[in-house]
């Protein structure tokens, strides 16, 4: 009989269970987030590209390299994202896509719909634009798609309207070659300085902006206060109601959850006061055109985790991944810690108590008149085998009790 109490075998079982738990848990742990990601923005002189540059600087603090990909606009951005050529995209609110895997992470800032017209023409609303020389942006642009949707809400589908680019439309409007032009841009867009300060142009008051919000939730109703652009010249001369969409940050549903949190955390630190929203309004789960990403929704509701607030990104990510691995192990270790002592006791005592069946059999045989000599020889053999059993000191008393009982049975056999 080997000198073992089963302690080694118990440790082997425990280690095997822990290793199995580790392997199973590892299958549910996502790989570490990538260090390089790509975002589709827009023209290099546009607001989207400028915001992307600020985000790239912020992500560089956590050793994440963001590469910006200039494009023709929102539609191309979403197409690139759907094709898997970029990881993130900026898109104007209301831009549509048929890809079910694209998700909004947040809206970032308002982009009002600026409708400028010559002072010699006075349109009363969107309907009048269809009878004027009006440009609503080039084919495929987010501006054109949004205006066509607004016109459709007014029952004005199928109208022929101009398709000039932003700069070309502004030049034509100032030169008198257009009666009206529509632009969708933040108040920081350089083109607005030329248009707002021109005495030949006027900004259309869209007094039904709240109604558009009720029809399309991604549209917001905002107010440009009197004198907000230039107090000295009182531009605009009166408060103007505007409809606005919000720039949306969009991702594929395969974007690493840790990057979702990090990008939104950085975006919240990039938010600034504007004419239409105080600092802290964005990033927001409102005014998005696509379904909200599940991880982004949790971030908007609960904010960054404790680890993300107090640790660098790489450390928080490492600990989060370690927790996912360790939880199953802890779930195994706790019951094992409770079961191990009694199991160990049973294993040790089983080495001792297994001989009592033989001793009882010897006693029965002696009572039934069996020859004493072979019975005594068997008792001697049992004692010899017991001498080979090793036990911890804490169980030595039970081992010596067994030896006393062997001698007791042997003496009784001889006495009969």
Secondary structure, 3 states (H helix, E strand, C coil): CCCCCCHHHHHHHHHHHHHHHHHHHHCCCCCCCCCEEEEECCCCCCHHHHHHHHHHHHHHCCCCEEEEECCCCHHHHHHHHHCCCCCEEEEECCCCCCCCCEEEEEEEEEEEEEEEEECCCCCCCHHHHCCCCEECCCCCCHHHHHHHHHHHHCCCCCCCCECCCHHHHHHHHHCCCCCEEEEEECCCCHHHHHHHCCCCEEECCCCCHHHHHHHCCCCEEEEECCCCCECCCCECCCCEEEEEEEEEEEEECCCCHHHHHHHHHHHHHHCCCCCCCCCCCCCECCCCCCCECHHHHHHHHHCCCHHHHHCCHHHHHHHHHHHHHHHHHHHHHHHHHHHHHHHHHHHHHHHHHCCHHHHHHHHHHHHCCCCHHHHHHHHHHHHHHHCCCCCCHHHHHHHHHHHHHHHHHHHHHHHC
